[in-house]
Amino acid sequence: MTVNIDRRQLMALGTFGLGALSVPASASLMGAKGFTHGVASGEPSATSVLLWTRYAGGKDSKLTAEISSNADFAGAQMVGEVDAKAERDFTAKIVVEGLNPNQWYFYRFVGPDGSKSVIGRTRTLPQGPTQKFNIGVVGCSNMPFGYFNAYAHAAQNTDLDLMIHTGDYLYEYPIGSYPSAEEAVPGRVIDPAHEMVQLADYRLRYAAYRSDPDLQRIHQVLPMIPSWDDHEFANDAYKNGAQNHDSSEGDWEVRKRVAERVYREWMPVRDMEFGSPRWNEYQIGDLATLFFTESRIGGRDKPADLVEAIKGKSDISAALTAFRDDVWQDPERSMLGVAQEEWFGEALRKSKTSGTKWQVWSQQCVMGELMLPQDAKNWVPDDAPPFAKARIAVGALAAEIGLPINFDSWDGYPQARERLLAAAQQAEADLIVLSGDSHNAWAFDLATQDGAAGVEFAGHSVSSPGFEAYTKGVNPDAVAKAVIETNDQLQWADTEHRGYMTVALTPEKATSTWNFLDTIRTKSTVLMGSKRQTVLHGANKLQA
């Protein structure tokens, strides 16, 4: 079916039922009926796309999916039927095949009673020669910390073709924990009140987040390829555990299975057997291959613990040196696992050999090297919480002997990072790494001992606090300047603002724009500024 859509028709979607997008946060368990949480699309290819919705009918219900070339749905065509089942929390998804490449489509679902969902907009990926493609990148969205204004602004950005979510789509903590009651924005209520651990907890938390109209809106108007990070499971998750999980909360393997199950229920992604390979790639014509890897629950070894390494040691210097030269540099430690590392290296080679211009790797954690400036010891105010003071003190101590600040990022797995960047060099890839997790904005030149390996555009958070939470009262420009001067790979940083990235790809160059929202404490789509960084094709280094 050929569908030619004027992109200005995006604005027409604003007339289709947006007032009905706000639903009770606990709708999945409190009896809300009908279409409760909007629509979403994802996993696009040149000829297919996955469509998602939720329909609570009190029992299993059969839905019809329709596609049209018009926002008013004139000339709609049925493309399939799908069941919204109670065992899947009444969520439903269908993969629509046989579409035309590089086309925009409008879609909706029809319930068994004739009721209709809101209309969504999606698209297929280009095929063959491609001159441009624009990607929005979001991550780290903690609902009680503030409004999802980044989603709202991105949904109005008519230049975007696709959204990527780098993870931490939601957070597991109980109310009053992160954020504290004093930090939380009034009215940004989540369910359940306690930490999400059980099946019902995870479902309620997704329902709470997906009640947000701005989150529903971004799903409604653009296809999204999401990845999970740790908080979809528990803080600092790895294959055998998590910092925020203990035996009183049950078996970690059970919790992982529950969390992944609910993620696949509520997100526009295909259902998979637990333990199946979770990595994937998407082809944007001859312009780019998008690689998505999983670095949390599949192959990641437990992060190295510097505090544990020096605890009780009389000779701190010797303990730090031993940790640096032994534990930290252990080549057996991995974030992806052997099978995924091998797949990624081969996929890079295939992409480059095929003539694809850019190899774009979307993953969770910052890859560039980050050590804490010694000045940081003077940044923490006297009334800072003990954990903040301890983190800065340990970070400064580590930096004195060349150790990074964050062992949960790629900095904690230096040999694994070296292997993967070397694979990019061997493939002669034009590598762009997209990352999230840190809540701040960074631009890196990535390198190995053999030279340039690519660039990294690391995105700031939608609402979760960043470096500024630890350095209140210190000029953010001074903080960023000191961090940049301390780290050779780091070319630019913003340690203060919330927002999202846009990445514009052309055959000649790739440009990331960090968009900074004016506030998250109230609803607003006002930008207070932006910053651009560009890499030219073939350079593997940012333009000066």
C-alpha positions in Angstrom: 0.0 0.0 0.0 1.5 3.3 -1.1 1.0 6.1 1.4 2.3 9.6 0.7 2.0 11.8 3.8 2.7 15.5 4.0 4.7 15.8 7.3 2.7 18.8 8.2 -0.2 16.4 8.8 1.5 15.7 12.1 -0.2 18.7 13.5 -3.5 17.3 12.5 -3.1 14.6 15.1 -3.5 17.2 17.7 -7.2 17.2 17.1 -7.7 13.5 17.7 -8.6 12.8 21.3 -5.5 14.1 23.1 -7.8 15.2 26.0 -8.5 11.6 26.7 -4.8 10.6 27.1 -4.6 11.2 30.8 -5.8 8.0 32.6 -5.6 6.8 36.2 -2.1 5.7 37.1 -3.2 2.3 38.3 -5.6 1.7 35.4 -4.1 -1.8 34.8 -5.6 -3.0 38.2 -8.4 -0.6 38.9 -10.9 -1.4 36.2 -10.5 1.4 33.6 -12.2 0.2 30.4 -11.5 0.6 26.8 -8.3 2.0 25.2 -6.4 3.3 28.3 -2.9 4.3 27.4 -2.8 5.5 23.8 -0.8 3.8 21.0 2.8 3.3 20.1 4.9 1.9 17.3 8.4 0.5 17.0 10.9 -1.9 15.4 10.5 -0.4 12.0 12.1 -1.9 8.9 11.8 -0.9 5.2 8.6 -2.9 4.8 7.2 -3.4 8.3 6.5 -1.8 11.7 5.1 -3.0 15.1 2.0 -1.3 16.4 1.0 -1.4 20.1 -2.0 -0.4 22.3 -3.8 -1.4 25.5 -7.5 -2.3 25.6 -9.0 -3.2 29.0 -12.3 -4.9 28.3 -12.6 -7.0 31.5 -11.8 -10.1 29.5 -9.7 -11.1 26.4 -10.7 -8.9 23.5 -10.1 -9.0 19.8 -8.9 -5.8 18.2 -8.6 -4.7 14.6 -5.6 -2.7 13.4 -6.1 -0.2 10.6 -3.8 2.0 8.5 -4.6 5.0 6.4 -2.7 7.6 4.3 -4.7 10.4 6.0 -4.8 11.8 9.5 -8.6 11.9 9.3 -8.5 8.2 8.4 -10.3 8.5 5.1 -9.7 5.3 3.1 -8.5 3.3 6.1 -7.5 -0.4 5.4 -7.6 -3.2 7.9 -4.2 -4.8 8.3 -4.9 -7.5 10.9 -6.4 -8.6 14.2 -4.8 -9.0 17.5 -5.9 -10.1 21.0 -5.6 -7.9 24.1 -5.3 -10.6 26.7 -5.6 -10.4 30.5 -2.4 -12.5 30.9 -0.5 -9.7 29.1 -2.1 -7.0 31.1 -4.5 -6.3 28.2 -1.7 -5.0 26.0 -1.7 -5.9 22.4 0.8 -5.6 19.5 0.9 -6.5 15.8 3.6 -6.5 13.2 2.3 -5.0 10.0 4.1 -6.4 6.9 4.1 -5.5 3.2 4.5 -1.7 3.6 6.5 0.5 1.3 9.9 1.8 2.2 10.4 5.4 3.5 6.7 6.1 4.0 4.7 7.7 6.7 1.5 6.0 7.9 -1.4 6.7 10.2 -2.8 3.9 12.2 -5.4 3.1 14.9 -7.0 0.1 16.7 -10.8 -0.7 16.8 -12.3 -2.4 19.8 -14.9 -5.2 19.8 -17.5 -2.6 20.7 -16.6 -0.3 17.8 -14.6 2.1 19.9 -11.4 3.5 18.4 -8.0 4.3 19.9 -6.3 7.6 19.3 -4.7 7.8 15.9 -1.0 7.2 15.8 1.7 8.1 13.2 4.6 5.9 12.2 6.9 5.2 9.3 9.1 2.7 7.6 12.8 3.0 7.1 14.4 4.0 3.8 15.8 1.5 1.4 18.7 2.2 -1.1 20.3 5.6 -1.5 19.4 7.9 1.4 20.4 11.5 1.8 19.2 12.3 5.3 17.6 10.8 8.4 17.0 12.5 11.7 16.9 10.7 15.1 15.7 11.9 18.5 17.5 10.4 21.5 16.0 10.4 25.0 16.8 8.6 28.2 16.6 8.7 32.0 13.0 9.8 32.7 12.2 9.9 36.4 8.5 10.9 36.7 8.5 12.4 40.3 11.5 14.6 39.5 9.6 16.7 37.0 7.6 17.0 33.8 8.6 15.1 30.7 9.0 18.4 28.7 11.7 16.8 26.6 9.1 14.4 25.2 6.7 17.2 24.6 9.2 19.2 22.7 10.4 16.2 20.6 6.9 15.4 19.7 6.5 18.9 18.2 9.8 18.5 16.2 8.6 17.9 12.7 12.1 17.1 11.5 12.4 13.8 13.4 12.0 10.4 11.7 12.6 8.1 14.7 13.0 8.1 18.4 15.6 6.1 20.3 15.3 5.6 24.1 18.6 4.7 25.7 17.0 3.3 28.9 15.8 4.1 32.4 12.4 4.6 30.9 11.1 4.4 34.5 12.6 3.9 38.0 11.9 1.2 40.5 12.2 3.2 43.8 9.5 3.8 46.4 7.8 7.2 46.7 10.1 9.5 48.8 13.3 7.8 47.9 14.6 9.1 44.6 13.5 11.8 44.6 13.0 12.6 48.2 9.6 14.1 49.3 11.2 17.5 49.3 12.6 17.1 45.8 9.5 15.6 44.1 7.3 17.8 41.9 3.7 18.0 43.3 1.3 16.0 41.3 3.8 13.7 39.7 2.4 10.6 41.4 3.5 7.0 40.8 2.1 3.7 41.7 2.8 1.6 43.6 4.0 3.6 46.6 6.6 0.9 47.4 9.5 -0.3 45.2 8.5 -2.4 42.2 9.5 -6.0 42.8 6.6 -8.2 41.9 4.7 -8.6 38.7 1.8 -6.4 39.8 4.3 -3.7 40.9 6.0 -3.5 37.6 2.7 -3.3 35.7 1.4 -0.6 38.0 4.6 1.5 37.5 4.4 1.2 33.7 0.8 2.2 33.9 1.7 5.2 36.0 4.4 6.4 33.6 2.3 5.8 30.5 -0.5 7.9 32.0 1.7 10.9 31.3 0.3 12.8 28.3 3.7 13.8 27.0 5.1 10.3 27.1 1.9 9.1 25.3 2.3 11.8 22.8 5.9 11.0 21.7 4.8 7.3 21.3 1.8 8.5 19.3 3.6 10.6 16.7 6.9 8.8 16.1 8.2 5.2 16.1 10.5 4.4 19.0 13.3 1.9 19.3 13.8 1.5 23.1 16.5 -0.2 25.1 16.3 -1.0 28.8 19.1 0.1 31.2 19.2 -0.8 34.8 16.2 0.8 36.4 13.7 -1.2 34.4 15.1 -4.0 36.6 16.9 -2.4 39.6 19.7 0.0 40.1 23.1 -1.0 38.8 21.8 -4.3 37.5 24.1 -7.0 36.1 23.6 -10.6 35.1 23.8 -12.1 38.6 22.3 -9.3 40.7 21.9 -5.6 41.3 23.0 -2.9 43.8 19.3 -2.4 44.6 18.3 -6.0 45.1 18.8 -8.3 48.1 17.5 -11.7 49.1 14.6 -10.2 51.1 13.1 -9.2 47.7 13.3 -12.8 46.3 15.3 -14.5 43.7 17.1 -12.2 41.2 16.5 -14.5 38.3 12.8 -14.4 39.0 12.8 -10.6 39.3 14.7 -10.3 36.0 12.1 -12.5 34.3 9.2 -10.5 35.7 10.8 -7.2 34.7 11.5 -8.3 31.2 8.1 -9.7 30.8 6.4 -6.5 31.8 8.8 -4.4 29.7 7.8 -6.5 26.6 4.1 -6.1 27.5 4.2 -2.3 27.8 6.8 -1.4 25.2 6.6 -1.4 21.4 8.9 -4.4 21.1 8.4 -8.0 20.1 7.8 -10.8 22.6 10.8 -13.1 23.0 11.7 -16.1 25.1 13.6 -15.2 28.2 17.3 -15.6 27.5 17.0 -15.1 23.7 19.6 -12.8 22.1 18.5 -9.3 22.9 20.7 -7.5 20.3 19.4 -6.2 17.0 20.2 -3.9 14.0 18.2 -1.7 11.7 19.2 -0.5 8.2 18.5 3.1 7.1 19.1 2.7 3.4 22.7 3.0 2.5 23.1 5.8 5.0 23.4 4.0 8.4 23.2 0.8 10.3 21.7 1.2 13.8 23.1 -1.4 16.2 21.4 -2.0 19.6 23.2 -4.0 22.2 22.1 -5.2 25.7 24.6 -4.5 28.5 22.7 -5.2 31.7 21.2 -8.6 32.5 22.6 -10.9 29.7 26.4 -10.7 29.8 27.5 -8.0 32.2 29.8 -9.1 35.0 29.4 -7.4 38.4 30.9 -3.9 38.5 34.2 -3.6 40.2 33.9 -2.1 43.7 36.7 0.4 44.6 35.3 1.1 48.1 35.3 -2.6 48.9 38.8 -3.0 47.6 40.2 -0.4 50.0 38.0 -1.2 53.0 40.0 -2.1 56.0 43.3 -1.8 54.2 46.1 -0.1 56.1 48.0 0.8 52.9 45.4 2.6 50.8 47.9 3.4 48.1 48.9 -0.2 47.6 45.3 -1.4 47.7 44.4 1.2 45.0 47.3 0.1 42.8 46.5 -3.5 43.1 42.8 -2.8 42.2 43.8 -0.8 39.2 46.3 -3.3 37.8 44.4 -6.5 38.6 40.7 -6.3 39.1 40.0 -3.2 36.9 42.1 -4.4 34.0 40.9 -8.0 34.1 40.3 -8.9 30.4 37.7 -11.5 31.3 35.3 -8.9 32.6 32.6 -7.9 30.1 29.5 -5.8 29.7 28.1 -7.6 26.7 29.3 -11.1 27.0 31.4 -13.1 24.5 28.5 -14.0 22.1 27.3 -10.4 21.8 30.8 -9.0 21.4 31.4 -11.5 18.5 28.1 -10.6 16.9 28.8 -6.9 17.1 32.3 -7.1 15.6 30.9 -9.2 12.6 27.9 -6.9 12.2 30.2 -3.9 12.0 32.2 -5.6 9.2 29.1 -6.5 7.3 27.7 -3.0 7.5 31.0 -1.4 6.3 31.5 -3.9 3.5 28.0 -3.3 2.2 28.9 0.3 1.6 26.8 1.8 4.4 28.1 5.2 5.4 27.7 5.3 9.2 27.8 2.6 11.9 25.6 4.0 14.7 25.8 2.1 18.0 23.0 2.8 20.5 23.6 1.5 23.9 23.1 2.4 27.5 26.2 3.7 29.3 28.8 6.4 28.6 31.8 4.9 26.7 34.3 7.8 26.9 36.8 8.0 29.6 35.8 10.1 32.6 38.0 10.9 35.6 37.0 13.3 38.4 38.9 16.6 38.6 40.8 17.1 41.8 38.9 20.4 42.2 35.8 18.3 42.8 36.8 18.0 46.4 35.9 21.6 46.8 32.6 21.4 45.0 30.5 19.5 47.5 28.7 21.8 50.0 28.9 21.2 53.7 25.2 20.2 53.9 25.5 17.6 51.1 24.2 14.1 51.9 26.9 11.7 53.1 26.7 9.5 50.0 27.5 12.6 47.8 30.5 13.5 49.9 31.7 9.9 49.9 31.3 9.5 46.1 33.3 12.7 45.4 36.0 11.7 47.9 36.4 8.3 46.5 36.3 9.6 42.9 39.1 12.1 43.6 41.2 9.5 45.3 40.8 7.2 42.3 41.6 9.9 39.8 45.0 10.4 41.4 46.2 7.0 40.1 44.3 7.1 36.8 41.0 5.4 37.8 37.6 6.6 36.7 34.7 8.0 38.6 32.0 5.5 37.5 32.7 1.7 37.4 29.1 1.0 36.3 29.9 2.6 32.9 32.3 1.4 30.3 35.0 2.9 32.4 34.6 0.0 34.7 35.3 -2.5 31.9 38.3 -1.0 30.1 39.5 -4.2 28.3 36.0 -4.9 27.0 35.8 -1.3 25.7 39.2 -1.7 24.0 38.1 -4.9 22.3 35.0 -3.4 20.8 36.6 -0.1 19.7 39.4 -2.2 18.1 36.7 -4.2 16.3 35.4 -0.9 14.9 38.9 0.1 13.8 39.5 -3.3 12.1 36.2 -2.9 10.3 37.2 0.6 9.3 33.8 1.7 10.6 32.6 5.3 10.8 31.4 4.7 14.4 29.0 6.9 16.2 28.1 5.8 19.8 24.8 7.0 21.3 24.5 6.6 25.1 22.5 7.7 28.1 22.6 6.7 31.8 24.8 9.6 33.2 22.0 12.3 33.1 24.5 14.7 31.6 25.5 15.7 28.1 28.9 14.7 26.7 30.8 14.7 23.4 33.8 12.4 23.1 36.5 11.4 20.6 36.8 7.7 21.2 40.2 6.1 20.8 42.4 3.1 21.4 46.1 2.8 21.7 46.1 2.6 17.9 44.3 5.9 17.4 40.9 7.3 16.6 38.0 4.8 16.8 34.9 6.9 16.5 32.8 9.6 18.4 30.3 9.4 21.1 27.2 11.6 21.5 26.1 11.0 25.1 22.6 12.3 25.9 21.4 14.2 29.0 18.3 13.1 30.9 14.7 13.8 30.4 14.2 14.6 34.1 16.7 12.7 36.3 19.2 15.0 38.1 22.8 15.0 37.0 26.2 16.4 38.1 24.5 19.6 39.3 22.9 17.6 42.2 26.3 17.0 43.7 27.7 20.5 43.1 25.1 22.9 44.2 26.4 26.5 44.5 29.3 25.9 42.1 29.2 27.5 38.7 28.2 24.8 36.2 30.5 26.2 33.6 33.4 25.9 35.9 32.5 22.2 36.6 32.2 21.4 32.9 35.5 23.2 32.2 37.4 21.3 34.9 35.9 17.9 33.7 36.9 18.6 30.1 40.4 19.7 31.1 40.9 16.5 33.1 39.8 14.1 30.4 41.6 14.1 27.0 38.8 12.3 25.1 36.1 14.7 26.3 35.6 17.6 23.9 32.5 19.2 25.4 30.1 18.7 28.3 27.0 20.2 29.9 26.5 19.2 33.6 23.4 21.2 34.3 20.4 20.8 32.0 17.7 18.4 31.1 16.4 17.7 27.6 17.1 15.4 24.6 19.4 15.0 21.6 18.7 15.1 17.9 21.2 13.3 15.5 21.1 14.4 11.9 22.7 12.0 9.5 23.7 12.8 5.9 26.3 11.0 3.7 28.8 13.8 4.4 28.4 14.4 8.1 26.6 13.6 11.4 25.5 16.3 13.7 24.2 16.0 17.2 22.2 18.8 18.8 21.7 18.8 22.5 18.4 20.6 23.2 18.1 22.1 26.7 14.7 22.6 28.3 14.2 25.7 30.3 12.6 23.8 33.2 11.1 20.5 34.3 9.4 21.8 37.5 6.4 23.1 35.4 5.0 22.1 32.1 6.9 24.0 29.3 8.4 23.3 25.9 10.6 26.5 26.0 14.2 25.8 25.1 16.9 27.8 27.0 19.5 26.8 24.4 21.2 24.1 22.4 24.7 22.9 21.4 25.9 21.2 18.3 28.8 18.8 17.6 29.7 17.4 14.1 31.8 14.6 12.8 32.6 14.4 9.1 32.4 11.1 7.3 35.8 9.4 7.4 37.2 11.5 10.2 36.2 9.5 13.3 36.9 12.7 15.3 34.7 15.6 16.1 35.2 18.8 14.2 37.2 21.3 16.1 
